[in-house]
Amino acid sequence: PEGNLPWGTRIWEHRINKLLLDQVNAALDAAEQQGVQAVVVTGEGRFFCNGLDLQYISANVADAARIQTDAERLLSRILTLGVPTVAALNGHWTAAGAMLGLAFDRRLMASDGKGLFFVPGIDIGLVYSIGMTELMKAKMPQRLWSDVLSFGGRYQCAELLEHGVVDAAPAAADLVPQAVEMARELRSKGKDAKTRETLHGIKLNLYRDAVACLGKDVQDMGFAAGTWD
């Protein structure tokens, strides 16, 4: 969709703010209540997600810690959801949007698009929280940690596929159908309440370092002091 949100953010960047957090959590609530066997999420346009909504935070600095905490809780929820999760990455996934994509079990990225993956903390004066850092470490090979986290390295689809950060790279027209097919192949792992409880427990242990920190005692990344640019 075109246009801007009331505080100025372009809608099509799909940035993380209170509106997006409420809508995604409501969608996940509905999915769990209906007993779905897998979850597929995609974006529309140039961005899958362009990170935290800095314009919203700038207009609501007093709520910065709450927004960050709620964002981290959503990351933890997706990371440990009791059904298989698949992200169909249609475009750029950056900053907290990169973490959002990494929180899914499987990732597909359009091979013929111009989408980029990066976290620009070093460039905008933000120190990512312990929980966010542990999430990224859990989902990226160690050889990428320094370049991505410390130096803001930018990666295109082919490079991410080579490093195993994305699992498949179909053409844009095939992105969502292939993501749905991948979810169908995994859905037996979320077929009933007992299986979902088991999968959730396995993920809790698998990502225990990230889960232990995400959304808990969240330290300010620089929002309150206005150190980000």
Phi and psi in degrees as a GROMACS rama.xvg file:
@    title "Ramachandran Plot"
@    xaxis  label "Phi"
@    yaxis  label "Psi"
@TYPE xy
-87.6057  174.028  GLU-2
96.239  175.765  GLY-3
-117.673  153.475  ASN-4
-75.1041  164.036  LEU-5
-54.336  -28.9998  PRO-6
-92.9371  4.44501  TRP-7
108.921  -15.4124  GLY-8
-68.0261  136.128  THR-9
-70.158  127.793  ARG-10
-58.1581  -39.2978  ILE-11
-73.9438  -2.09069  TRP-12
-81.9935  -13.6935  GLU-13
51.6603  48.6934  HIS-14
-77.6572  156.657  ARG-15
-85.7376  112.774  ILE-16
-141.125  -176.508  ASN-17
-59.7089  -38.7084  LYS-18
-61.0357  -49.527  LEU-19
-65.0063  -42.3439  LEU-20
-59.8331  -45.0054  LEU-21
-63.8205  -41.4581  ASP-22
-69.6281  -42.7857  GLN-23
-67.8146  -42.3449  VAL-24
-63.37  -38.1433  ASN-25
-64.2811  -39.827  ALA-26
-65.2434  -40.5907  ALA-27
-68.2542  -37.3518  LEU-28
-58.0573  -47.7303  ASP-29
-63.0096  -41.4697  ALA-30
-61.8274  -43.0204  ALA-31
-68.3081  -39.8166  GLU-32
-65.5863  -32.7304  GLN-33
-85.6188  -4.78956  GLN-34
68.5293  37.3451  GLY-35
-62.4785  156.613  VAL-36
-100.073  -8.12542  GLN-37
-166.471  160.459  ALA-38
-128.062  130.129  VAL-39
-120.025  131.86  VAL-40
-128.32  135.839  VAL-41
-138.208  170.631  THR-42
-112.085  -166.206  GLY-43
-142.017  132.619  GLU-44
89.5883  -147.372  GLY-45
-75.3843  -22.2989  ARG-46
-120.966  137.111  PHE-47
-78.2773  -51.7034  PHE-48
-164.691  128.921  CYS-49
-99.4183  26.5971  ASN-50
91.2258  -169.754  GLY-51
-61.5009  146.435  LEU-52
-81.8092  92.1532  ASP-53
-67.8358  -29.7947  LEU-54
-69.0184  -38.6877  GLN-55
-64.3944  -43.6114  TYR-56
-65.152  -39.4628  ILE-57
-59.8826  -34.8205  SER-58
-84.9379  -10.7689  ALA-59
-138.504  53.0759  ASN-60
-58.0545  -35.2121  VAL-61
-62.9716  -22.8121  ALA-62
-98.6722  6.96444  ASP-63
-57.8638  -45.3954  ALA-64
-64.5167  -38.7575  ALA-65
-66.3406  -43.2523  ARG-66
-61.8066  -45.383  ILE-67
-63.3877  -42.9289  GLN-68
-62.0998  -45.5974  THR-69
-65.2911  -36.8336  ASP-70
-63.4482  -43.0337  ALA-71
-66.5335  -36.0444  GLU-72
-65.1027  -36.9241  ARG-73
-65.8559  -42.5436  LEU-74
-57.8766  -44.0971  LEU-75
-65.5044  -38.1401  SER-76
-63.0873  -47.0392  ARG-77
-66.0797  -41.6389  ILE-78
-56.7313  -34.3384  LEU-79
-115.781  15.8958  THR-80
-57.8604  143.004  LEU-81
-79.9169  13.058  GLY-82
-132.024  158.838  VAL-83
-61.2967  140.655  PRO-84
-123.815  139.22  THR-85
-132.329  128.52  VAL-86
-102.571  125.085  ALA-87
-100.253  98.1856  ALA-88
-85.3948  99.623  LEU-89
-80.944  -19.4618  ASN-90
-162.079  -148.063  GLY-91
-61.2091  137.561  HIS-92
-132.976  108.009  TRP-93
-131.045  154.819  THR-94
52.0478  -127.728  ALA-95
-64.2382  -21.365  ALA-96
-69.1804  -32.2797  GLY-97
-65.4915  -41.9136  ALA-98
-65.4209  -37.7859  MET-99
-59.554  -47.5398  LEU-100
-62.1232  -40.3726  GLY-101
-66.6067  -24.4428  LEU-102
-68.1727  -18.9196  ALA-103
-77.7786  157.383  PHE-104
-68.5354  -39.6654  ASP-105
-133.674  150.348  ARG-106
-134.271  133.323  ARG-107
-119.703  142.429  LEU-108
-132.588  137.447  MET-109
-62.7483  121.788  ALA-110
-76.1166  -24.4898  SER-111
-104.018  14.5852  ASP-112
-98.3849  -174.404  GLY-113
-112.408  21.7017  LYS-114
-62.5081  141.772  GLY-115
-121.184  151.117  LEU-116
-118.58  124.116  PHE-117
-167.274  159.947  PHE-118
-125.032  112.06  VAL-119
-94.3539  29.8074  PRO-120
-51.6265  -44.5892  GLY-121
-63.5565  -27.8703  ILE-122
-86.8503  -22.265  ASP-123
-118.749  8.01222  ILE-124
77.4719  32.7134  GLY-125
-116.288  129.49  LEU-126
-97.5702  110.837  VAL-127
-64.6135  143.571  TYR-128
-64.4044  166.872  SER-129
-60.4588  -44.2714  ILE-130
-62.0333  -45.6138  GLY-131
-62.2082  -40.7761  MET-132
-64.1502  -43.5395  THR-133
-65.1371  -36.3561  GLU-134
-61.3924  -47.097  LEU-135
-65.4605  -39.398  MET-136
-62.8208  -37.3904  LYS-137
-68.6989  -26.0709  ALA-138
-111.881  3.92352  LYS-139
-126.686  148.016  MET-140
-63.7892  147.447  PRO-141
-57.163  -31.4439  GLN-142
-65.4632  -14.3906  ARG-143
-96.2557  -14.9712  LEU-144
-52.7885  -53.5448  TRP-145
-64.8668  -47.1157  SER-146
-64.9166  -42.6051  ASP-147
-72.1346  -50.0503  VAL-148
-82.4619  -42.6999  LEU-149
-87.6583  -31.7057  SER-150
-120.945  6.95956  PHE-151
63.4312  32.621  GLY-152
-56.9981  141.351  GLY-153
-110.083  136.85  ARG-154
-130.265  138.027  TYR-155
-96.6639  174.933  GLN-156
-55.3223  -49.28  CYS-157
-59.8533  -39.5338  ALA-158
-67.7579  -40.2147  GLU-159
-66.2811  -37.0804  LEU-160
-65.2503  -41.8899  LEU-161
-61.9175  -37.4702  GLU-162
-86.2465  -3.19833  HIS-163
78.6409  13.4707  GLY-164
-75.5318  -33.8276  VAL-165
-113.804  151.864  VAL-166
-96.9224  -19.4884  ASP-167
-158.24  156.232  ALA-168
-138.186  72.1772  ALA-169
-77.2139  169.326  PRO-170
-64.0538  154.104  ALA-171
-53.8418  -39.012  ALA-172
-65.7129  -24.3826  ALA-173
-100.982  0.645477  ASP-174
-59.1605  -56.5661  LEU-175
-68.8539  -44.6319  VAL-176
-56.8919  -40.9162  PRO-177
-70.5385  -32.9876  GLN-178
-65.3542  -41.488  ALA-179
-65.0496  -40.6697  VAL-180
-64.089  -40.3741  GLU-181
-62.4876  -41.1521  MET-182
-63.2779  -38.7133  ALA-183
-62.1247  -38.4259  ARG-184
-66.8795  -26.5463  GLU-185
-97.4529  -10.2293  LEU-186
-65.1392  -21.8029  ARG-187
-62.0519  -18.8162  SER-188
-79.4003  -1.40505  LYS-189
-134.567  32.1256  GLY-190
-75.7045  -24.7913  LYS-191
-149.063  174.215  ASP-192
-59.4008  -40.1305  ALA-193
-66.5189  -42.6931  LYS-194
-64.0414  -40.9196  THR-195
-65.0836  -40.5331  ARG-196
-63.1844  -40.5811  GLU-197
-65.5614  -46.6513  THR-198
-61.9092  -41.4781  LEU-199
-59.149  -44.3503  HIS-200
-64.5272  -40.0982  GLY-201
-62.2901  -44.3052  ILE-202
-66.1302  -36.8514  LYS-203
-57.9462  -42.9407  LEU-204
-73.7437  -40.2752  ASN-205
-61.5079  -39.6116  LEU-206
-112.479  34.6699  TYR-207
-58.7881  -37.2772  ARG-208
-66.159  -40.2367  ASP-209
-70.5935  -45.8117  ALA-210
-61.4419  -35.7697  VAL-211
-64.0508  -22.3872  ALA-212
-112.698  -29.7103  CYS-213
-61.7309  122.321  LEU-214
75.8423  9.64075  GLY-215
-123.749  125.146  LYS-216
48.6623  47.7529  ASP-217
-66.4273  125.528  VAL-218
-86.7351  146.457  GLN-219
-62.3662  132.523  ASP-220
-88.5409  -3.77872  MET-221
132.285  -3.29055  GLY-222
-67.2878  -48.8111  PHE-223
-62.372  -36.7437  ALA-224
-83.7672  -7.98496  ALA-225
67.5307  32.6016  GLY-226
-86.1198  -10.0438  THR-227
-85.2229  157.692  TRP-228
